[in-house]
Amino acid sequence: MADGAHGPGDVPPLVIVDGGTIPGPDIPNWQGEYMLGICEEAVNWRGASVTFLAISPRYVGTTLADIRQAGGVVGVGRVLPGVDGRLWKVLDPAEMDYWGAGVLSPFKV
């Protein structure tokens, strides 16, 4: 995660599993779809457990398929503690915080 204006800066590298695609909310300035990132191991961040992330391409012209295939710069939302992102039919902005920008690097087994 970037430091300062683009994120909190105190987030360690995370290993996540692709939890699938979630439609974005029908709200201006929100993406049409997000990838649900499931942390391989929950991270304690500022006293709160982080298990799920909402991930979207950061730059215009980059798609979620591009990010899944080759990685890239992404916007990252932290799903709030106690919320199971796997239950969303549509991403719920009230159940997450924008965390910042990061770089996703795919690892294929």
matplotlib code that plots the C-alpha trace (Angstrom):
import matplotlib.pyplot as plt

x = [0.0, 1.2, 2.0, 0.4, -2.2, -2.7, -3.1, -2.2, 1.3, 1.4, -0.2, 2.1, 2.3, -0.7, -1.3, -4.9, -7.0, -9.3, -12.8, -14.6, -16.2, -18.8, -20.9, -20.2, -23.0, -24.9, -23.4, -21.3, -17.5, -17.7, -16.5, -18.9, -17.2, -14.7, -12.6, -13.2, -9.8, -9.7, -6.7, -4.9, -4.3, -6.3, -4.2, -4.5, -4.5, -4.9, -6.6, -9.1, -9.0, -8.9, -10.1, -11.7, -10.7, -12.6, -10.1, -10.5, -8.3, -6.9, -6.4, -8.8, -8.4, -7.3, -9.9, -10.3, -9.4, -6.1, -5.4, -6.1, -3.9, -0.9, -1.4, -1.1, -2.0, -5.3, -7.6, -8.1, -11.1, -11.0, -14.2, -15.1, -14.7, -17.7, -18.7, -18.4, -17.8, -18.7, -22.3, -22.6, -24.8, -23.6, -20.7, -22.0, -20.0, -21.4, -19.6, -16.1, -13.5, -11.3, -7.9, -5.7, -3.8, -1.6, 0.0, -1.4, 1.0, -0.6, 0.9, -0.3, 0.1]
y = [0.0, 3.5, 6.0, 9.3, 10.6, 7.2, 5.0, 4.5, 3.3, 0.8, -2.1, -5.1, -7.1, -9.4, -12.7, -12.9, -15.4, -14.3, -14.6, -13.8, -10.8, -8.6, -6.0, -2.4, -0.2, 1.9, 5.1, 7.7, 7.3, 3.6, 0.8, -1.6, -4.6, -5.5, -8.5, -9.8, -10.4, -12.9, -12.6, -15.9, -14.9, -12.2, -9.1, -7.0, -3.4, -0.6, -3.0, -4.4, -7.7, -7.4, -10.5, -9.2, -6.6, -5.0, -4.5, -2.5, -1.2, 2.2, 3.5, 4.2, 1.6, -1.2, -3.9, -6.3, -9.1, -7.3, -7.1, -10.8, -11.7, -9.4, -7.5, -3.7, -0.7, -1.2, 0.7, -1.3, -1.1, -2.7, -4.6, -3.7, -6.2, -8.5, -8.2, -11.2, -9.9, -13.4, -12.7, -9.5, -9.6, -6.1, -4.3, -2.3, 1.0, 1.3, -1.9, -0.9, 1.8, 3.0, 1.9, 3.3, 2.3, -0.8, -3.1, -6.5, -9.1, -12.4, -15.7, -18.7, -22.1]
z = [0.0, -0.7, 2.0, 2.7, 0.3, -1.4, 1.7, 5.3, 4.6, 7.6, 5.8, 5.4, 2.2, 2.0, 0.3, -0.9, -2.7, -5.6, -4.1, -7.3, -8.9, -7.1, -8.9, -7.9, -6.5, -8.9, -7.5, -9.5, -9.3, -8.3, -10.5, -12.2, -10.7, -7.9, -7.1, -3.6, -2.0, 0.8, 3.0, 3.3, 6.9, 8.6, 9.3, 12.5, 11.3, 14.0, 16.3, 13.8, 11.9, 8.1, 6.3, 3.1, 0.5, -2.4, -5.2, -8.5, -11.2, -10.4, -13.9, -16.7, -19.5, -17.2, -16.5, -13.7, -16.2, -16.9, -13.2, -12.7, -15.6, -15.2, -12.0, -11.7, -9.6, -7.8, -5.5, -2.3, 0.1, 3.5, 4.3, 7.9, 10.7, 11.2, 7.5, 5.3, 1.8, 0.4, 1.2, -0.9, -4.0, -4.7, -3.0, 0.0, 0.4, 4.0, 4.9, 3.8, 4.0, 1.1, 2.2, -0.6, -3.7, -3.9, -6.4, -7.0, -8.3, -9.4, -8.4, -10.2, -8.8]

ax = plt.figure().add_subplot(projection="3d")
ax.plot(x, y, z, "-o")
ax.set_aspect("equal")
plt.show()
